[in-house]
């Protein structure tokens, strides 16, 4: 596996809700970095997974719920979701973009 992941080589994946797109920026067995773009009213439904996840807000505003606590997240804000904790979000503005980092990688995204 290469140590370089060029942006032009990574396809954009349209998610079933029609309002969300993701792009896997880099990954190996231990780590995955994913850019997620939401149109207005896009939702990341409440869910859990065995991966630890960090999310960094690049643009827009989001309402995130993590373990039953809800906060508005703006550019520059970061949150961490431990393995197994229920979490989800909804974008409050058009063109919201986040950077998700998972450990280990999300094989279900490949």
RAMO-V490263 format. One record per run of one state. SS is the DSSP state (H for helix, E for strand, - for the rest). FROM is the first residue (numbers start at 1). TO is the last residue. If there is no record, write none. Layout:
# RAMO-V490263
SS FROM TO
SS FROM TO
This chain:
# RAMO-V490263
- 1 6
H 7 9
- 10 12
E 13 14
- 15 19
E 20 28
- 29 30
E 31 38
- 39 42
E 43 47
- 48 51
E 52 59
- 60 61
E 62 66
- 67 68
E 69 73
- 74 77
E 78 81
- 82 86
E 87 91
- 92 95
E 96 103
- 104 106
H 107 109
- 110 110
